Amino acid sequence: MTPKELVNGAMRRQRPERIPVMCQLANGHTILHTGVHPIDYWVDNEVWADCLLQIRARYDFDGILVHKPARVHDILDRVVRVDYDSEVPTLYFSDGGRVECTRDDDAYYKGGEDFHFPAIEDLDPADLLGWAPESYVAFEQSKATIGISDPDQLEDHHFATLDRVLKKAGDTYSVHGEVRAPLDHMLSITGMETGLMALLDAPDKIHQILEVTTGWSIALAVAQARRGAAAIKVSSPFAGSSFLSPEMYREFILPYESKIASAVVELGVPVYTHTCGAIGDRLELMCAAGISGIECLDPPPLGDVELSEAVELLQDRIFIKGNVDPVNTLLRGDATTIRADVGAILATAGPMPGFILSSACSVAPPTPPDHLKLMVELCHNHRM
């Protein structure tokens, strides 16, 4: 079987001839271990796509997550100055905003002196980013908050990275697309504090916003599936118990992520949810969204999921992608730790139909490459 067939079989709750393995990597890890300049990584579709392909080859992963389908079209035309050689390379915009492209982490937005998030009552659901300066709109576009609700209105440049990876991976590797969850879009528009408080103080307005942002996610998910993505990941990092109660999950997450799942599954493409941290109390709710799989399942102390319990609950219902501890095993561990942890995970989840070995959450930037190579080697050599 090809790596793509292995991953695709597992996502359809089959038991392929060996357990597939693929991880999401922090941007900083890819930057550090490809030697690419962080500005090139942030602005150039070809550079970024080739970095993803290079990292897949380095670790012999069976698949590639293209966690944003493209860089922002003509972004350098919107920039007034580029500080390429500073300690933190930076792009400066005419409205005073800037994007700091760190050498070992994500890119970060810094607003000008007048930048502030709007009051929740001032947001117009028909123009949710109408308040924002051009630099912030561009930065949010880089996070795949594009503001288009019709997949047919998205243009080729919105998928330049995904298309290049799909072409180069061919039929050999499983290439996955990604969309932001509706709540994630919302928090980027309101600001974290305002948005979370509004869940309590202005729920009706939040529902209006989530209806709009759900349309954005559906359009981008459907378009990526149509272009050949083997699966769609819904990035929903703020839906764990550290942020929302199960009751709030049922109100503000489930109705909207269900719509994304339905739209993707209708196309015959698997869809899986990535939620970090403690989700042990909402696995049933996540399944109720109609998703095909769950990613992360962070183990203690990062989260609260005991893998044996998750396998018992989820097998024959959805696939699992996880759950090697990215901090205490892959980053801080040694060969002994990795062998023990990966061995226990493979023994627990390996027999279930529909398991993909992965780091629970993203692989941290300074994680030693040899640790990842050992994890992959252990998976490849595992016999069920």
N, C-alpha and C positions, 0 to 999 in steps of 0.2 A: 504494500500500500504506500502511496505517496504521503508526505506529511500533511498535505491538504486533505486527503481522504481520511487520515487518522483523526484530525481535528473535527472535520465535518461529521464523521461517524459518531464521535463522542458527543457532539452538540445535539445529535438526534437520538441520544440515549442508547447508543449501541456500545458494544465492548470490542473495540478494534484490536488488532493483533499485538499492539503495544500501546501503552499509555502515552498520549501526546503531551507535549510540554511547550509552553510559551508564556512569557511574562510581559507585563507593562513595565517600562523603565521610566524613571524620572528623567525629565529633559536634561538635567545636570549630568546624569550618568552617561547619556548618549554624547553630550558635548565633550565631556572629559575623555571618553574612551574612543572617540573618533578623531579628536584633534581639530575639529572644525571651529571656525571663529563663531562666537555666539550671535553676532549680528547676521552673518550669512545664514546661520541656522534658523533665525527668526524671520528672515525676509525672503529667502530663496527656496522655491518649491523643489527644484532639482537637487539642491544641496540637502535639504531635509529628507526627501525621499531616499536619496542614496545613503544617508546616515542610517535610516531605518533598515534598509537592506543590508548594510554592512554589519550592523549590530546583530541582525538575525543570523547571518553567516558566522559571526564570531562565536556565538553561543549555541549554534545549531538548533535554534528554535524551530518548531513546526509551523508557526504562524507569525504574523506581523500585525500589531495593532497600529493603525494610522489614526492617532487620537485627535487629529483635526484634519479635514479633507484637503486643506490648502492654506497657504500663506495669504496675506491680504494683498489683493491685486494692486499693483502700482504703488505700494506703500512708500517707496522712497521718493515718489513724486510729491508726497504730502509732507515731507520732512524738510526742515530748513537747515539742519546741521547734523552731521554724524561724527561722533567722537569715537573713532574706531579703535584707538590704541590706548585709551585710558584703562585704569584698573577695573572699572565697570563700564564697558562700552555702552554708549547711550545714543538714542535717537531723539532729537529735539524737534518739537512742532511749533508752529507760529502762535498757537494759542497759549503757550506757556507749559503745556504738558510735555512729558518725556517718557520714553520707555527705556528702562535700564536692562540691558541684555547681559545678565550675570554669566560668569565663566563656569559656574558649577551648580546652577540652579535654574529655575524658571525665569522668564522675563517678567519685570514688574512695572506697573504704571505708577507714575507720580504726577499728580495734577499741578496745574499752575496755582498762583496765590488765590485766585478767585474760585477754584474748583470746590464744589460741594455737592453732595447728593440732595435730591429734592425731598420735600416733605411728601409723605405718602398721598395726601389729599391733592397734591399738585400734579401727580402723574396722570397723563392722558393715555388710557389703554390703546387708543388708536395711533399713538405716536410715542411709544415708551422710551425712546432714546432722543426725543426731540429736545430735551433739556441739556443734553451732553455736548461738550466741546468735541470738535472733530478728532482730536487725539484720542479721547476716550472711546468714541465710536469705533475708531480703527483698532484700538486695543481689544475691544470686545469682539470685533470681527475675527481677530486672531484666535479668540477663544470659541469661535463658531457660534456666536450670537449675531446672526446675520439679519434677522428681521424680515424674512420672507416666508410666507405661509403656503405658497403654491410651489410644489417641486418643479413644475414646468417653467417657472420664472427664474430658477437658479441657472447660472451660466457655467460654461465649461471651466472658467478660471476658478470657480468655487471648489473644483475638484482636482486641481492640477497635481497635488501631491498624491492623492489616492490613485489617480489614473496612472501615474508613472510607476507607482509600486505594483499595481495590478498588472501592468504590462511586463514588468521585469520579473515578477514572481511567477507569472504564467499559471499553469495548472499544477505547479509543484507545491506551493505553500498557501496556507489559508490566510487571506487578508481580510481584516475586520475594520469596519468604520466605527465612528463614534458620534454621539450627539450629547449635548448637555441636557440634563433633566430640566423640566419646566421650573422647578423651584430654584435650581442653580442659575438659570437665566434671570429669574426674578430678583434674587439677592444681588446679582451684579448690577442691576438697574437701581435698586433701592439703597444699596449699601447693606452690609450684614446686620448691623444693630437695628436700623430702621425696619428692614424687612422682617426680621425675627419678631420684633415687638409688634409689628402690624398683624402677624398671625393671631395675636390676642386682641389687639385694639381695633383692627379694621379688616376683619376676615372677608367681608363682602368685596372690598376693593382688591384684596389679594386674589380672590377667586376670579375676578375680572381679568387681572393680570395673567394669572396662570392659564386661563383659556387662550389668551393670545400666544404666550410663550410655548404652550403645547403645540400650537399650529406650527411654530418655527421648527420645533424638534421633529415633528412628524415629516415636514417637508424635506428636511435635510436627511433624515433617516431613509425615507422612501427613495430619494434621489440616489443615495449611495448604494442602496440595495439594487436599484435598477442598473447601476453602472458596473455591478459585479462584486460588490463586497459580500464575502461569505457569511458575515454576521454583522450585527449592529450592537455596539455596547452603549448603554445608557449610563452616563456618568452622573451619579446621584450622591455626591459625597456628604451632603448635609441632611440626610434622611435617617441617620442612626439615632440611637437613644440619647446620645449626648446633646442632641438638638431638639428632637421631637418625641413626644409621647406616642404610644401606639394609637391613641385616639386622634392625635393630630396627623399621624401618618395616614390613617384611614380617611381623613378629611382633605388634606392638602397634597398628598402624594398619590395615593392609590387611583383616584379617578382619572388623573392626568397621565400617569405613566402607563395605565391600562390602555389608553388610546394610542400611545406610541407602539406598545407591544402588538396591539391588534393590527395596526397598519402595516407593520413589518412582517408579522407572521402570515398575514394574508398574501404576501408576495412569495411565501415559501422559504423565507430567510429566518434563521434563528436570531433572537434578541435576548441579551442578558444585561442584568443590572449590576453596577458596581457601587456598593455603598460601604464606606469605611467604618471601622470602629465596632461598637457594640450593636449587633443586630439580632442577637439570639431571641429577643422577645417579639420579633416581627418577621420571622422566616415565613410563617403561614401567610401573612399579609403580602409579602413580596410575591409569593407564588400566586396569590389571588389576582395579581395584575395580568396574568396570562403570559408571563415571560417564559423563555426557554431555559434560562440558566441564571445562576448567581455567581458573581465574582467577589473575591476577598475572603469572607468568612474569617476575619481576623481572629487569631487565637489569643488567649490570655498571654501576656497582660495588655496587648494592643487592643484587643476586643474581648468578646465574651463567648465566642462560639467554640464548643467542644465538637470536634469533627465527627466523632462517632455518633453523637446525637443528631447532627445535621444530616449525616448519611442515612440514618434510620428514618428521619422525617422526610427527606427529599428524594431518595432514590425511587426510580420509576415515575417521577413526576417532572423533574427538571434536571439539567446537568449542573455539575459543580466545577468551578474553576478556582483552584486555590491549593492549599492555604499555608504555604511555607512562610514562617515569620520573617519579614524582610529586615527587621532590625536585630533581633536577638539571635537569629540563625544566620542569615545571609550577610549582614553587615558586621556584627560583633562576634559571630561564632567562629569556630575553626572546623577543620575537616571532621573531627569526631562529632561535634555538635550537628553539622550538616548531615552526616551519615545517619545519625540517630533520628533526627527530626524528619528528614525526607523518607527514611525507611519506615517510620511509624505511619506517616501520612499515606504512603503507597500501600501499606498493609491494611489500613483502615478503609480508604476510599477506592483503592485500585480495583477491587472486585466488583464495584457497582457499575452498572451500565451508565455511561455518561460522566466520565471524570477526566479533567484536564489538569495536569500538574502545573502550578504557577506559584509565584510569590503571592501572598495574600493581597497586600496593597503594592504600590510601586516599589521597584528596586531603587534604593537610595543612591545618590550620586557617588559617594566614596566606597560603595561596595566593591570588594576585590573581585576582578573578573574570574579568577580561579575558583571562587566560591560558586559562582553561577555555573561555570563549566562542570564542576563536580556534581551539582544538583542535576544538571541535564544528563551527565554520564550515568548517575544512579538510576534515573528514570529510564533511560534507554536500555540499561542492563537488567531492569526489573522483569521478572517473569511471574505471571499471575497463576 
